[in-house]
Amino acid sequence: MGKNAQGRVALMSIRPEFSDAILSGEKVVEFRKRPVADDVSHVLIYATMPVGSLVGWFAVRGQKTMSPKELWSTFRAVGGISKCRFFEYYDQREQGTGILVDSAARFPRPVPLSELGTSLRPPQSFQYLTAAQSDTFFEMVRTQPSDELESELYPLARVG
């Protein structure tokens, strides 16, 4: 969908090493066992423990669902994961999805999940934000002074 369109927002639990790689621009595809809805325009990144906070977000450029072998062949250079770890993740799976990162930004400091609502818990994989939670997210992004961002919103390498 791209960084300017405001579609649905997915809250995604991502291990800290992978969230850092996405936010630094090193990793431009997030691998998942199932796709997100086609109308997802943004992914809000919850870095799992030991961070345990919202650390940034990325705009979704699209997603590709295919066999793990095809995913690896297509995205191995920009996936930010070792071949061994990749195939362990997709063990016994016939399909996987690569979510393509259009642009990404890091919050200046980790944000507690409670800022989006008291009933929100870290998802096992991902969950969709409610309309009110999405509004809060987009307000956080709009009011974030760009000089406070650790790394500016940046376009990432085009893949796929």
C-alpha positions in Angstrom: 0.0 0.0 0.0 2.9 2.4 0.6 3.8 4.9 3.3 1.1 7.5 2.6 -2.0 5.3 2.3 -3.7 4.6 5.6 -5.2 1.2 5.6 -5.4 -1.3 8.4 -2.6 -1.6 10.9 -1.1 -4.9 12.1 0.7 -5.1 15.4 3.5 -7.6 14.9 5.7 -9.3 17.5 9.2 -9.4 16.1 12.4 -10.6 17.8 14.7 -7.6 18.7 17.5 -8.7 16.3 15.0 -8.8 13.4 13.2 -5.5 14.4 16.6 -3.8 14.5 17.4 -5.1 11.1 14.1 -3.9 9.6 14.5 -0.4 11.2 18.1 -0.1 10.0 17.2 -1.0 6.4 19.2 -4.2 6.4 16.1 -6.5 6.3 13.4 -5.5 3.8 11.2 -8.5 4.0 9.5 -9.9 7.1 8.8 -13.6 6.9 5.6 -15.0 8.2 3.8 -18.4 8.1 0.6 -16.7 6.9 -0.1 -13.5 5.1 -1.7 -10.4 6.6 -4.9 -9.0 5.1 -4.5 -7.2 1.8 -5.6 -3.9 3.2 -2.8 -3.7 5.8 -0.8 -0.6 5.0 1.4 -0.4 8.1 3.0 -2.8 10.6 3.6 -1.6 14.1 6.6 -3.4 15.5 6.5 -4.8 19.0 10.0 -6.0 19.9 9.7 -9.2 22.0 11.5 -9.6 25.3 13.9 -8.5 26.6 12.7 -5.2 24.9 9.0 -5.8 25.4 7.9 -2.5 23.8 6.9 -0.8 20.5 10.1 0.2 18.8 8.9 1.5 15.4 6.9 0.7 12.3 7.0 0.1 8.6 4.8 0.7 5.6 3.9 -2.3 3.7 4.7 -2.4 -0.1 3.1 -5.8 -0.6 3.5 -9.4 0.2 4.4 -12.6 -1.6 3.1 -16.0 -0.7 4.9 -19.0 -2.1 6.8 -22.1 -1.1 9.6 -21.6 1.4 12.1 -22.7 -1.3 10.8 -20.0 -3.6 10.8 -17.4 -0.8 14.4 -18.2 0.1 15.4 -18.0 -3.5 13.7 -14.7 -4.0 14.5 -12.9 -0.8 17.6 -14.5 0.8 19.8 -11.4 0.1 17.4 -9.0 1.9 15.8 -11.3 4.5 18.2 -10.7 7.3 18.1 -14.4 8.4 20.4 -17.4 8.0 19.4 -20.2 5.7 19.3 -22.7 8.5 17.1 -20.5 10.7 14.8 -19.7 7.8 14.2 -23.3 6.9 13.8 -24.3 10.6 11.0 -21.6 10.8 9.2 -23.0 7.8 9.8 -26.7 8.7 6.8 -28.8 7.5 5.2 -25.8 5.8 4.2 -25.8 2.2 3.7 -22.0 2.0 5.1 -18.9 3.6 4.7 -15.2 3.1 7.2 -12.4 2.7 5.9 -9.0 3.7 7.7 -6.3 1.8 8.9 -3.3 3.6 8.4 0.0 1.8 9.8 2.4 4.4 10.5 2.2 8.1 11.0 4.4 11.1 12.1 3.9 14.7 10.5 5.6 17.6 13.0 7.8 19.6 12.5 5.6 22.6 10.6 2.3 23.2 6.9 2.9 23.7 4.9 0.8 26.2 2.1 -1.3 24.5 -0.3 0.2 27.0 -0.2 3.5 25.1 -2.5 1.9 22.5 -4.9 0.6 25.1 -5.0 -1.2 28.4 -6.5 -4.4 27.0 -3.8 -4.9 24.4 -1.4 -7.8 24.8 1.6 -8.7 22.7 0.4 -11.0 19.9 1.9 -14.4 19.3 2.5 -13.5 15.7 0.3 -10.5 14.7 -3.1 -8.9 15.3 -5.0 -6.1 13.7 -5.5 -2.9 15.6 -8.9 -1.6 16.2 -9.9 1.7 14.5 -9.3 3.6 17.8 -5.9 2.0 18.2 -5.0 2.7 14.6 -6.0 6.3 15.1 -3.6 6.5 18.1 -0.8 4.9 16.0 -1.2 7.4 13.1 -1.4 10.3 15.6 1.9 9.0 17.1 3.5 9.0 13.7 2.1 12.4 12.7 3.2 14.1 15.8 6.7 12.5 15.9 9.2 15.3 15.1 11.5 14.0 12.4 14.6 15.4 14.2 13.7 13.1 17.2 13.7 10.0 15.1 16.8 7.8 15.6 16.8 7.1 11.9 14.6 9.1 9.5 11.8 7.5 7.6 13.6 6.1 4.6 12.7 4.3 1.4 14.2 0.8 1.3 15.7 -1.1 -1.5 13.1 -2.4 -4.0 12.8 -6.2 -4.1 10.6 -8.7 -5.7 
